[in-house]
Amino acid sequence: MGYLRLDAPLGHADFGKLEICACRRAKVTGQIRDRLFAMSHLDELKDLTFETFKPHGRKGLGELQARSIEMAYNHAQQYARNLNGWLFLQGGYGCGKTHLAAAIANFVVEMGVPTLFLTVPDLLDALRFAYGAEDTTFEARFEQIRNAKLLVLDDFGTQNATGWAQEKLFQIINYRYVNKLSTVVTTNLALDEIEARIRSRLSDPELVSAVKMSAPDYRRPMEDTSHPELSSLDLLLNKTFGTFEERPAEKLSTEEQKSLQRALKVAHTFSEKPKGWLVLEGTYGSGKTHLAAAIANYRAGLGDPPLFVMVPDLLDHLRAAFNPNSGTTYDRRFDEVRTASLLVLDDLGAQSATPWAREKLHQLLNYRYNAELPTVITVAKENLEHGQIDERILTRMLDERLCEYIEIKAPAYQGKGRRKSIKK
């Protein structure tokens, strides 16, 4: 029959246990590999290999974006060669996660390793369909998945989050975690959006190598989808350090001219290595927003897009998150802002000064102050003089240990374009 029953005494752990005979082992392993390959539909992904992946991304990427792709590519290649632990790939749509995951699977299959590649919704469907299948049972299918030599879970987080789905996923992941079975997981979710029990296992640095890919969608090269959803920086792409004018044609005083030059210099230095807070104060039209946007555009050009948002717009986004039809939760939206790697808040003080707005802004900025997260704030001199800034926030903006406060003393810009618009 091709099986051997181990000659073990009664009470032994292997008593009565069947093992595949050595003469059939290679054939059986091949059959398992073929079944998993067919279940994975890897034949449809045969072109997604390391050879067809562009390790530096498409042309025009920022330095940090290109570096993140190259790092992910190198990690994936190394992982495919040794299958040591888990590999966790995070990034937005179209950044290359699935390509690298499929490249690992294709490489490993060529080496004869039984591999199962599934998107998480397909995995759950495979389990559901097994309840009524004639050629297998649910238990057999479940064992196939959780015991695969290499399991690749693509698009984690896109599944329907029913209680049953969450429990089955946890059982599979926990089993593979406890037994240290080779696993690759890709997701476009932030780690804190993943169910707590699974998040805990994906956060284990002793088993899991986590790699974040910050590149935009390769399939939509004209849209830089790596920008945060709330950011309005795409409307200010022309606001750069190169287009900032020190206004030599205008009759500015020496003090006004020097304040512009100093603001430009400080903003440029901050953009190269954001640290602490930078506060830009001045009258309307003095150039605050231009410099704040220039900082943001410089960082985006390096592949590290910040969150640039006007304060009134930010509060509108937070209010909208309370709507049951909102595509996100308030908690997620608020956390996205307060933990942004670089936050640029334009026009602080222009918001409606309701108690709710004051409290939300204080919570947000107090968190970033305590965590010393890089932050740029612009504030109009007029709003400052009229007491539109919460005293609790103002004391933090004036703290010289963390913040650099720059006052632009020049009046509103009177360039040609501005004069024409005013006359109209």
N, C-alpha and C positions, 0 to 999 in steps of 0.2 A: 504493500500500500504506500510505501515511501515514507513511513513514519517509524520511529523507534519509541518504545516506552521505557523510560529510565528504570534501571534496576536499583530501586531505592527501598529501604525498609519502611514498614508501616510507621506513620507519624512523621516521616521526613517531609520537608517542604516540597520536594520534587516527586513524592510518591504518586504513581499513576500518571505523571505528566508526560505528554507526547512531545517529541521533538522531530523536526523535519530531518530526514536522513541526509547525510552529507552529499550523496549522489544527486539529490533533487534540490539542494539548497539554492544553487545558482539559478535554476529554472524558476523556482517559486519567487525568489527575489525579483527576477525579471518580470514575472507576471504582476507582482505588486507594483513595481515601478511603472509598468505599462498602464495599469488601472488608474493609478494616481495621475499619470500624465494625461490620460484621456479625460479624467474628471476635472483637471486643471484647465483644459483647453489651451495648453501651452503651444500647440501647433499654430494657434491663431496669433501667438506672440513670438513666433520664431525669429522675427526680424529685430526684436528688442534685445540686443546683445551689447557687451562692452565695446565691441568693435564699431557699432553704429551709434554709440553715445558720444556726444560732443563734450569732452571733459571741461571745456572752458565756456560752454554755453554759446549762444548766438552773439553776433557782433553787436557792439554798442552797449554791452552790459557794464555796470559800474565795477570797480575793482573788488569791492566786498562781495557783490553778487557772484562774479566769476570765481572768486576764491571759494565761496560756499559750495558751488557746483563741483569744483575740482576736489574739494575735501570729501564730499559725499561720494564721488566717483572712486577715489582712492580707498575709502572705508569699505565700499561695496566690493571692490576687487579683492581686498585683503580678506574680507569676511567669506567670500565665495571659496577662497583657497583653503580656509581652515574650519569654517562653520563653528566658530568658537562663541558660545553665548548667544545673545540676541542682538539684532540691529533694528533700531527705531529711527525711521526717516520721517521728518516733519517738513512741511512746506505747503505753499498755496497750490491751486490748480495749475497744472501744466508746467511745473518746475522741473520735472524729470524723475519724480519718486517712483512711479510705476515702471518706467523704463529700467531704472537701476534694479528694482525688485525682480522684474522679469529676467534681466541679464544675469542676476545671481542664480535664479531658478534654472535658466537654460544652461549655464555653465556647469551647475551641479548635476543636472540630469545627464549631461555628456560624460560625467565622471561615474555614472552608474548609481547615483544616490537617489533613492525613492523620495520624490519631492511633490508636495501639494501646493499649488498656487491658486488662491481663491480671493475674490473680493468678498468682503464680509457679508453683504446681502446675499451673494451666491452661496456662501457657506451655510447661512441660515436656511435658505431654500433647499439645499441638499439634505439638510436634516429634516425639514418638514416633509419633503417628498418621500423620504425613507419610511415614513409611517405607513404608506400604502403601496410601497414598491413590492414587486414580486420576486426580484432578484437579490434583495438584501433586506436587512432589518434596521431599525433605528439604532439599535445597540452596535451593530457591525459598522454602520456608517460613522457613528460617533467615535468608535475606536480607531477607525481609519484616519480620521482627522486629527485626533489628539495625539496619536502615536506616530504620525508621519515623521520620517527621519529629518526632513526639513519642511516646515510649514511657513508659507508666505501669506500673510493677511494684508491684502491691499485695500485701500480706502476705508480704513477703520473709522467709524463714526458716522458713516452714511446709512447705516442700517436703521430699521424701524425699532426704536428703543422701547419695545414692549418688555414686560417683566420676564417673560419666557426667553426672549432673545438675550437680554442682559445676563440671565442666569446661565444659559448655555455657553455664551462667550466667556463668562468668568470661569466656568468649569474647565473649558478647554485651555484657557490661558494659565489658570492656576496649576493645572496638571503639568503643563509643559514647563512652567516656572519651577515647580517643586522638583521635577525630574531633569531640569536643565537641558531640555531638548531644543535644538537649533530652531530659531524662529525669527522671521523678518516681519515687521509691522510698518505700514505707511499710513499717514493721516494728514489731513489739513487742519486738524483741530489743535488748539493750544492744549498743553498738558492738563491744565486745571479744568478743561471742559470734558475730560474723560471720566467715566464712573470711578469713584474713589478707590474701590478695591483693585481695579485694573490699573489705575494710575499709580498706585503704590508699587506694583510689580514692575511697571515700565520705568519707574524712577530709581530702581536698584542699580547703582553704578558698578557693582561687582559683577553683574550679569549682563547689563544692557549698555550698549554703545549708542548714544543718542546723537543724531546728526540733523541739524536744521539747514534747509535749503531756502535761501531768500530770493531766488531768481523769479522774475515775472513769468507769466504764461507763455511758453514757447509757441503755442498754437495761435496766439494773438500778439504778435510782436509789436504792433502799434499801440497796444494798451499795456501800460506798466501796472499790472494788477498786484504788484508787490506793495503798492502804497496802501496804508491803512484806509479802511472803508470811510471813516469820518473825515479824512484829510481833504482839504480844498486846495492843496498845493498845485494841482494841475491847472488851476486858474491863474497861477502866478509864475508860470515857467519863465517869463521874461524878466523876472526880478532876480538879478544875479549881481555879484560884486562887480562884474564887468560893465553892467548897465547903470550902476549907481553913480550919480553925478555929485561932485563936490561943489557944483554951482559957482564956478569962477566968474561967470558972466554977471551974476547978481551982485549987488552992492551989499555984501555981508560984512559985518564987523569982523575984526581979527578974532574976537572971542567966539563968534558964531561959526566962523570958518574952522577954527581949531576944534570945536565941539563935533563938527561933522567928520573931520579927519580922524579924530580919536574914536568916534563911534564906528567908523568903517574899519579901522585897525583892530579894535577889540572884537568886533563881530567876526572878522576874518580869522583871527586867532582862535576864537571859540569854535568856529566851524571845523577847524582842523582837528581839534581834540576837545569835544564837549565835556565840560566838567563844571559841576555846580550850577548856579543860576545866573542868567544874564537878563537884566531889566533895562529896557530902552524906553526912556520917557521923553516926550516932546509934544509940541503943539500938533494939531491935525495937519497932515501933509508935509511934515518935516523929514520924513524918510524912515520912520520906525518900521513900518510894515515891510518896506523894501528890504531893509537889512535883515529883518527876521526871516523873510522869504528867501533871501540870498543864502543865509545859513542853512535853511531847510533844503534848498535846491543843491547846495554843495554836498550835503550829506547824502541826498538821494542819488547824486551823480556817482558817489562811491559805492552805491548799492546798499545804503543803510537809511531807507526812507523814514523820516520822522513823522509824527502826527502833528500837522499844522491845521489849526482850527480857530475861527473867531469865537470869542467867548459867548456871544448871543446864540450863535449856531450850535455850539456845544450844548448849551442848556436846552435848546429845542430838541436835539438828538436824545438827550437824557429823558425829557418829558415823553417823547414819542415811544420810548422803549416800554413805558407803562401800558401802552395799548395792547390788548390781547392779540391783535392781528400783526403785531410787530414781528419782524423776522429774527429778533434777538431779545434777550432778557435785559432788564435794567441792570442787574448785577454784572452781567457779562460786559455790557457797554461801559459801565462805570469803571470796571476793573481794566478794561482795554485802555482807557485814558490815563488812569492814575499810575499804571505800570509801564507806559510807553517808554521805550529806550531813550527817546528824545521827544519832549513835548514842547510845541510852540503855541502859546496862547496869545492871540492877537486881539488888541483892543479891550483889555481888562478894564471894567468900569462902564462899558457901553451897555451892559445887560440891564434888564429890569431888576431893580434892587428889592426884590421880594425876599421875605425871610427864607423861603425854600432855596432860592438861587444863592443867597449869601452862604447858607449852610453847606450846600453842595460844593461850592467853590472852595470854602474853607476846608472841608473834608479832603477834597482832591489835592489841594496845594499843601496842606499840612502833612499828608502822607508822603508827597514827593520831597518836602522839606526834611522830614525825619529820615527818609531813605536816601537823601542827597542825590536824587535822580536829576540828570541834566534837563534844564527847563529854560526856555526863553519866554519872556513876558514883555509885551508892549503895552504902554499905558499913555493915554492922552493927558497932557498937562491940565487941560480944562476939567477932565473927570477927577483928577487928583485934587484940584483946588476946590471942587464942589463936594468933596467927601464921598465920592462914589465907591471908594475902595474900602473894604472891610478892614478895620484897624488890626484885626488878628492876622490878616494876610499882609498888610502893609509892614508890620513889624518884621515879618520874615523876609520880605523883599529888601529891607534895609539892613539885614544882618550881614555885615562885611565878611564874616567868617565863611559864608557860603555863597553870597551873592555879589555880583559886580553891577553897580547901578550907574548907568550912563545917561546923562541928561543932554539931549540934543537941543541947543539953544537957538538954532537957526529957525527962521519963520517958515511958513508954508512955502513949498516949492512953487516957483512962478515960471516954470518952463513953458515953451511955446504951446505944447499940447494942452496944458492946464489953462493957459490964458484964453485959448480959443473956446474951450468947453465952458469957461466962466462967462465969456461974452454971450454965448448962445443961450 
